[in-house]
């Protein structure tokens, strides 16, 4: 059997101290909905599609391998591709979401802005120009 065959979905799972806080941040500000939730984890899905984002409480004994069970965040960007980045930035700023990087455009045409969630994760919005 071909190892590359049969992949039907993709999700990213991030360890954070407070999964509910990160989940609430994405549902309130970016339109995600809760697909599954139980003690110590929340799985989100966006109604427009894309991958699931899962938040796990740091220190869950079920996390394997245990030697990498620390909190996510350092060197991590959770990137969401959007349309009309500037309007989204205005809306997020009006909600007092913490702005890490105001909208700027890279020489290769990537326009982006960055925001910090309650667990310190950086959510980056990208619009391709």
Rosetta constraint file for C-alpha pairs under 8 A:
AtomPair CA 1 CA 5 HARMONIC 7.78 0.50
AtomPair CA 9 CA 51 HARMONIC 7.04 0.50
AtomPair CA 10 CA 51 HARMONIC 5.37 0.50
AtomPair CA 10 CA 52 HARMONIC 6.73 0.50
AtomPair CA 11 CA 51 HARMONIC 5.19 0.50
AtomPair CA 11 CA 52 HARMONIC 4.51 0.50
AtomPair CA 11 CA 53 HARMONIC 5.72 0.50
AtomPair CA 11 CA 54 HARMONIC 7.09 0.50
AtomPair CA 12 CA 51 HARMONIC 7.52 0.50
AtomPair CA 12 CA 52 HARMONIC 6.49 0.50
AtomPair CA 12 CA 53 HARMONIC 5.18 0.50
AtomPair CA 12 CA 54 HARMONIC 6.05 0.50
AtomPair CA 13 CA 53 HARMONIC 6.12 0.50
AtomPair CA 13 CA 54 HARMONIC 4.49 0.50
AtomPair CA 13 CA 55 HARMONIC 5.77 0.50
AtomPair CA 13 CA 56 HARMONIC 6.91 0.50
AtomPair CA 14 CA 53 HARMONIC 7.82 0.50
AtomPair CA 14 CA 54 HARMONIC 6.16 0.50
AtomPair CA 14 CA 55 HARMONIC 4.98 0.50
AtomPair CA 14 CA 56 HARMONIC 5.97 0.50
AtomPair CA 14 CA 71 HARMONIC 7.47 0.50
AtomPair CA 14 CA 72 HARMONIC 5.63 0.50
AtomPair CA 15 CA 19 HARMONIC 7.77 0.50
AtomPair CA 15 CA 55 HARMONIC 5.90 0.50
AtomPair CA 15 CA 56 HARMONIC 4.69 0.50
AtomPair CA 15 CA 57 HARMONIC 5.61 0.50
AtomPair CA 15 CA 58 HARMONIC 4.99 0.50
AtomPair CA 15 CA 69 HARMONIC 7.27 0.50
AtomPair CA 15 CA 70 HARMONIC 6.75 0.50
AtomPair CA 15 CA 71 HARMONIC 4.83 0.50
AtomPair CA 15 CA 72 HARMONIC 5.22 0.50
AtomPair CA 16 CA 22 HARMONIC 7.99 0.50
AtomPair CA 16 CA 55 HARMONIC 6.57 0.50
AtomPair CA 16 CA 56 HARMONIC 6.10 0.50
AtomPair CA 16 CA 57 HARMONIC 5.29 0.50
AtomPair CA 16 CA 58 HARMONIC 5.19 0.50
AtomPair CA 16 CA 71 HARMONIC 5.16 0.50
AtomPair CA 16 CA 72 HARMONIC 6.16 0.50
AtomPair CA 16 CA 119 HARMONIC 6.38 0.50
AtomPair CA 17 CA 57 HARMONIC 5.35 0.50
AtomPair CA 17 CA 58 HARMONIC 5.22 0.50
AtomPair CA 17 CA 71 HARMONIC 7.10 0.50
AtomPair CA 17 CA 119 HARMONIC 6.77 0.50
AtomPair CA 18 CA 22 HARMONIC 6.87 0.50
AtomPair CA 18 CA 57 HARMONIC 6.00 0.50
AtomPair CA 18 CA 58 HARMONIC 7.94 0.50
AtomPair CA 18 CA 119 HARMONIC 6.73 0.50
AtomPair CA 19 CA 23 HARMONIC 6.10 0.50
AtomPair CA 19 CA 40 HARMONIC 6.82 0.50
AtomPair CA 19 CA 41 HARMONIC 6.06 0.50
AtomPair CA 19 CA 42 HARMONIC 6.36 0.50
AtomPair CA 19 CA 55 HARMONIC 5.02 0.50
AtomPair CA 19 CA 56 HARMONIC 5.78 0.50
AtomPair CA 19 CA 57 HARMONIC 5.60 0.50
AtomPair CA 20 CA 24 HARMONIC 5.95 0.50
AtomPair CA 20 CA 41 HARMONIC 7.72 0.50
AtomPair CA 20 CA 42 HARMONIC 6.81 0.50
AtomPair CA 20 CA 55 HARMONIC 7.88 0.50
AtomPair CA 21 CA 25 HARMONIC 6.19 0.50
AtomPair CA 21 CA 117 HARMONIC 7.98 0.50
AtomPair CA 21 CA 118 HARMONIC 6.07 0.50
AtomPair CA 21 CA 119 HARMONIC 7.15 0.50
AtomPair CA 22 CA 26 HARMONIC 6.45 0.50
AtomPair CA 22 CA 55 HARMONIC 7.28 0.50
AtomPair CA 22 CA 117 HARMONIC 6.16 0.50
AtomPair CA 22 CA 118 HARMONIC 6.15 0.50
AtomPair CA 22 CA 119 HARMONIC 6.39 0.50
AtomPair CA 23 CA 27 HARMONIC 6.14 0.50
AtomPair CA 23 CA 34 HARMONIC 7.82 0.50
AtomPair CA 23 CA 42 HARMONIC 6.70 0.50
AtomPair CA 23 CA 44 HARMONIC 7.14 0.50
AtomPair CA 23 CA 55 HARMONIC 7.12 0.50
AtomPair CA 24 CA 28 HARMONIC 5.82 0.50
AtomPair CA 25 CA 29 HARMONIC 5.95 0.50
AtomPair CA 25 CA 30 HARMONIC 7.80 0.50
AtomPair CA 25 CA 117 HARMONIC 6.32 0.50
AtomPair CA 25 CA 118 HARMONIC 7.37 0.50
AtomPair CA 26 CA 30 HARMONIC 5.10 0.50
AtomPair CA 26 CA 31 HARMONIC 6.64 0.50
AtomPair CA 26 CA 32 HARMONIC 5.77 0.50
AtomPair CA 27 CA 31 HARMONIC 4.97 0.50
AtomPair CA 27 CA 32 HARMONIC 4.37 0.50
AtomPair CA 27 CA 33 HARMONIC 5.74 0.50
AtomPair CA 27 CA 34 HARMONIC 7.76 0.50
AtomPair CA 28 CA 32 HARMONIC 7.67 0.50
AtomPair CA 29 CA 92 HARMONIC 7.05 0.50
AtomPair CA 31 CA 46 HARMONIC 6.44 0.50
AtomPair CA 31 CA 47 HARMONIC 7.56 0.50
AtomPair CA 32 CA 44 HARMONIC 6.06 0.50
AtomPair CA 32 CA 45 HARMONIC 5.55 0.50
AtomPair CA 32 CA 46 HARMONIC 4.39 0.50
AtomPair CA 32 CA 47 HARMONIC 6.83 0.50
AtomPair CA 33 CA 44 HARMONIC 5.47 0.50
AtomPair CA 33 CA 45 HARMONIC 5.47 0.50
AtomPair CA 33 CA 46 HARMONIC 6.00 0.50
AtomPair CA 33 CA 47 HARMONIC 7.26 0.50
AtomPair CA 34 CA 42 HARMONIC 6.92 0.50
AtomPair CA 34 CA 43 HARMONIC 5.98 0.50
AtomPair CA 34 CA 44 HARMONIC 4.61 0.50
AtomPair CA 34 CA 45 HARMONIC 6.45 0.50
AtomPair CA 35 CA 42 HARMONIC 7.79 0.50
AtomPair CA 35 CA 43 HARMONIC 5.55 0.50
AtomPair CA 35 CA 44 HARMONIC 5.29 0.50
AtomPair CA 35 CA 45 HARMONIC 6.04 0.50
AtomPair CA 36 CA 42 HARMONIC 5.95 0.50
AtomPair CA 36 CA 43 HARMONIC 5.06 0.50
AtomPair CA 36 CA 44 HARMONIC 7.12 0.50
AtomPair CA 37 CA 41 HARMONIC 5.79 0.50
AtomPair CA 37 CA 42 HARMONIC 4.42 0.50
AtomPair CA 37 CA 43 HARMONIC 6.17 0.50
AtomPair CA 38 CA 42 HARMONIC 6.64 0.50
AtomPair CA 40 CA 56 HARMONIC 5.75 0.50
AtomPair CA 40 CA 57 HARMONIC 4.87 0.50
AtomPair CA 40 CA 60 HARMONIC 7.23 0.50
AtomPair CA 41 CA 54 HARMONIC 7.06 0.50
AtomPair CA 41 CA 55 HARMONIC 5.50 0.50
AtomPair CA 41 CA 56 HARMONIC 4.47 0.50
AtomPair CA 41 CA 57 HARMONIC 6.12 0.50
AtomPair CA 42 CA 54 HARMONIC 5.69 0.50
AtomPair CA 42 CA 55 HARMONIC 5.33 0.50
AtomPair CA 42 CA 56 HARMONIC 6.80 0.50
AtomPair CA 43 CA 52 HARMONIC 6.62 0.50
AtomPair CA 43 CA 53 HARMONIC 5.87 0.50
AtomPair CA 43 CA 54 HARMONIC 4.25 0.50
AtomPair CA 43 CA 55 HARMONIC 6.44 0.50
AtomPair CA 44 CA 52 HARMONIC 5.50 0.50
AtomPair CA 44 CA 53 HARMONIC 5.18 0.50
AtomPair CA 44 CA 54 HARMONIC 6.08 0.50
AtomPair CA 45 CA 49 HARMONIC 7.20 0.50
AtomPair CA 45 CA 50 HARMONIC 7.50 0.50
AtomPair CA 45 CA 51 HARMONIC 6.82 0.50
AtomPair CA 45 CA 52 HARMONIC 4.89 0.50
AtomPair CA 45 CA 53 HARMONIC 6.68 0.50
AtomPair CA 46 CA 50 HARMONIC 6.68 0.50
AtomPair CA 46 CA 51 HARMONIC 7.82 0.50
AtomPair CA 46 CA 52 HARMONIC 7.52 0.50
AtomPair CA 56 CA 60 HARMONIC 7.58 0.50
AtomPair CA 58 CA 69 HARMONIC 6.82 0.50
AtomPair CA 58 CA 70 HARMONIC 6.30 0.50
AtomPair CA 58 CA 71 HARMONIC 5.85 0.50
AtomPair CA 59 CA 63 HARMONIC 7.56 0.50
AtomPair CA 59 CA 69 HARMONIC 6.62 0.50
AtomPair CA 59 CA 70 HARMONIC 7.32 0.50
AtomPair CA 61 CA 66 HARMONIC 7.87 0.50
AtomPair CA 63 CA 69 HARMONIC 6.46 0.50
AtomPair CA 64 CA 68 HARMONIC 7.73 0.50
AtomPair CA 64 CA 69 HARMONIC 7.19 0.50
AtomPair CA 65 CA 69 HARMONIC 6.92 0.50
AtomPair CA 72 CA 76 HARMONIC 7.19 0.50
AtomPair CA 72 CA 121 HARMONIC 7.54 0.50
AtomPair CA 73 CA 77 HARMONIC 7.63 0.50
AtomPair CA 73 CA 120 HARMONIC 6.85 0.50
AtomPair CA 73 CA 121 HARMONIC 5.27 0.50
AtomPair CA 73 CA 122 HARMONIC 7.40 0.50
AtomPair CA 76 CA 121 HARMONIC 7.46 0.50
AtomPair CA 76 CA 122 HARMONIC 7.16 0.50
AtomPair CA 77 CA 121 HARMONIC 7.29 0.50
AtomPair CA 77 CA 122 HARMONIC 5.36 0.50
AtomPair CA 77 CA 123 HARMONIC 6.01 0.50
AtomPair CA 77 CA 124 HARMONIC 6.35 0.50
AtomPair CA 78 CA 121 HARMONIC 7.57 0.50
AtomPair CA 78 CA 122 HARMONIC 6.18 0.50
AtomPair CA 78 CA 123 HARMONIC 4.77 0.50
AtomPair CA 78 CA 124 HARMONIC 5.96 0.50
AtomPair CA 79 CA 123 HARMONIC 5.91 0.50
AtomPair CA 79 CA 124 HARMONIC 4.67 0.50
AtomPair CA 79 CA 125 HARMONIC 5.82 0.50
AtomPair CA 79 CA 126 HARMONIC 6.93 0.50
AtomPair CA 80 CA 123 HARMONIC 7.39 0.50
AtomPair CA 80 CA 124 HARMONIC 6.20 0.50
AtomPair CA 80 CA 125 HARMONIC 4.96 0.50
AtomPair CA 80 CA 126 HARMONIC 6.16 0.50
AtomPair CA 81 CA 125 HARMONIC 5.81 0.50
AtomPair CA 81 CA 126 HARMONIC 4.73 0.50
AtomPair CA 81 CA 127 HARMONIC 5.86 0.50
AtomPair CA 82 CA 125 HARMONIC 6.45 0.50
AtomPair CA 82 CA 126 HARMONIC 5.97 0.50
AtomPair CA 82 CA 127 HARMONIC 5.50 0.50
AtomPair CA 83 CA 127 HARMONIC 5.94 0.50
AtomPair CA 84 CA 88 HARMONIC 6.53 0.50
AtomPair CA 84 CA 127 HARMONIC 7.15 0.50
AtomPair CA 85 CA 89 HARMONIC 6.07 0.50
AtomPair CA 85 CA 103 HARMONIC 7.67 0.50
AtomPair CA 85 CA 111 HARMONIC 7.68 0.50
AtomPair CA 85 CA 112 HARMONIC 7.31 0.50
AtomPair CA 85 CA 113 HARMONIC 7.81 0.50
AtomPair CA 85 CA 125 HARMONIC 6.97 0.50
AtomPair CA 85 CA 126 HARMONIC 7.01 0.50
AtomPair CA 85 CA 127 HARMONIC 6.05 0.50
AtomPair CA 86 CA 90 HARMONIC 6.29 0.50
AtomPair CA 86 CA 103 HARMONIC 6.90 0.50
AtomPair CA 87 CA 91 HARMONIC 6.31 0.50
AtomPair CA 88 CA 92 HARMONIC 6.15 0.50
AtomPair CA 89 CA 93 HARMONIC 6.00 0.50
AtomPair CA 89 CA 102 HARMONIC 7.79 0.50
AtomPair CA 89 CA 103 HARMONIC 7.44 0.50
AtomPair CA 89 CA 113 HARMONIC 7.46 0.50
AtomPair CA 90 CA 94 HARMONIC 6.15 0.50
AtomPair CA 91 CA 95 HARMONIC 6.47 0.50
AtomPair CA 92 CA 96 HARMONIC 6.51 0.50
AtomPair CA 92 CA 97 HARMONIC 5.50 0.50
AtomPair CA 93 CA 97 HARMONIC 5.64 0.50
AtomPair CA 93 CA 98 HARMONIC 7.53 0.50
AtomPair CA 93 CA 99 HARMONIC 7.20 0.50
AtomPair CA 97 CA 115 HARMONIC 6.91 0.50
AtomPair CA 97 CA 116 HARMONIC 7.51 0.50
AtomPair CA 98 CA 115 HARMONIC 5.56 0.50
AtomPair CA 98 CA 116 HARMONIC 5.57 0.50
AtomPair CA 98 CA 117 HARMONIC 7.57 0.50
AtomPair CA 99 CA 113 HARMONIC 7.90 0.50
AtomPair CA 99 CA 114 HARMONIC 6.11 0.50
AtomPair CA 99 CA 115 HARMONIC 4.61 0.50
AtomPair CA 99 CA 116 HARMONIC 6.65 0.50
AtomPair CA 100 CA 113 HARMONIC 7.60 0.50
AtomPair CA 100 CA 114 HARMONIC 5.13 0.50
AtomPair CA 100 CA 115 HARMONIC 5.06 0.50
AtomPair CA 100 CA 116 HARMONIC 6.44 0.50
AtomPair CA 101 CA 113 HARMONIC 5.21 0.50
AtomPair CA 101 CA 114 HARMONIC 4.82 0.50
AtomPair CA 101 CA 115 HARMONIC 6.98 0.50
AtomPair CA 102 CA 112 HARMONIC 7.88 0.50
AtomPair CA 102 CA 113 HARMONIC 5.17 0.50
AtomPair CA 102 CA 114 HARMONIC 6.79 0.50
AtomPair CA 103 CA 111 HARMONIC 6.65 0.50
AtomPair CA 103 CA 112 HARMONIC 5.35 0.50
AtomPair CA 103 CA 113 HARMONIC 4.45 0.50
AtomPair CA 103 CA 114 HARMONIC 7.84 0.50
AtomPair CA 104 CA 111 HARMONIC 5.55 0.50
AtomPair CA 104 CA 112 HARMONIC 5.73 0.50
AtomPair CA 104 CA 113 HARMONIC 6.66 0.50
AtomPair CA 105 CA 109 HARMONIC 6.28 0.50
AtomPair CA 105 CA 110 HARMONIC 5.59 0.50
AtomPair CA 105 CA 111 HARMONIC 4.12 0.50
AtomPair CA 105 CA 112 HARMONIC 6.44 0.50
AtomPair CA 106 CA 110 HARMONIC 5.24 0.50
AtomPair CA 106 CA 111 HARMONIC 6.25 0.50
AtomPair CA 109 CA 128 HARMONIC 5.98 0.50
AtomPair CA 109 CA 129 HARMONIC 4.99 0.50
AtomPair CA 110 CA 126 HARMONIC 6.60 0.50
AtomPair CA 110 CA 127 HARMONIC 6.12 0.50
AtomPair CA 110 CA 128 HARMONIC 4.90 0.50
AtomPair CA 110 CA 129 HARMONIC 6.10 0.50
AtomPair CA 111 CA 126 HARMONIC 5.67 0.50
AtomPair CA 111 CA 127 HARMONIC 5.14 0.50
AtomPair CA 111 CA 128 HARMONIC 6.09 0.50
AtomPair CA 111 CA 129 HARMONIC 6.66 0.50
AtomPair CA 112 CA 124 HARMONIC 6.67 0.50
AtomPair CA 112 CA 125 HARMONIC 5.38 0.50
AtomPair CA 112 CA 126 HARMONIC 4.42 0.50
AtomPair CA 112 CA 127 HARMONIC 6.28 0.50
AtomPair CA 113 CA 124 HARMONIC 5.66 0.50
AtomPair CA 113 CA 125 HARMONIC 5.39 0.50
AtomPair CA 113 CA 126 HARMONIC 6.88 0.50
AtomPair CA 114 CA 122 HARMONIC 6.40 0.50
AtomPair CA 114 CA 123 HARMONIC 5.64 0.50
AtomPair CA 114 CA 124 HARMONIC 4.30 0.50
AtomPair CA 114 CA 125 HARMONIC 6.29 0.50
AtomPair CA 115 CA 122 HARMONIC 5.58 0.50
AtomPair CA 115 CA 123 HARMONIC 5.20 0.50
AtomPair CA 115 CA 124 HARMONIC 6.39 0.50
AtomPair CA 116 CA 120 HARMONIC 5.52 0.50
AtomPair CA 116 CA 121 HARMONIC 5.61 0.50
AtomPair CA 116 CA 122 HARMONIC 4.72 0.50
AtomPair CA 116 CA 123 HARMONIC 6.25 0.50
AtomPair CA 117 CA 121 HARMONIC 5.34 0.50
AtomPair CA 117 CA 122 HARMONIC 6.44 0.50
AtomPair CA 117 CA 123 HARMONIC 7.18 0.50
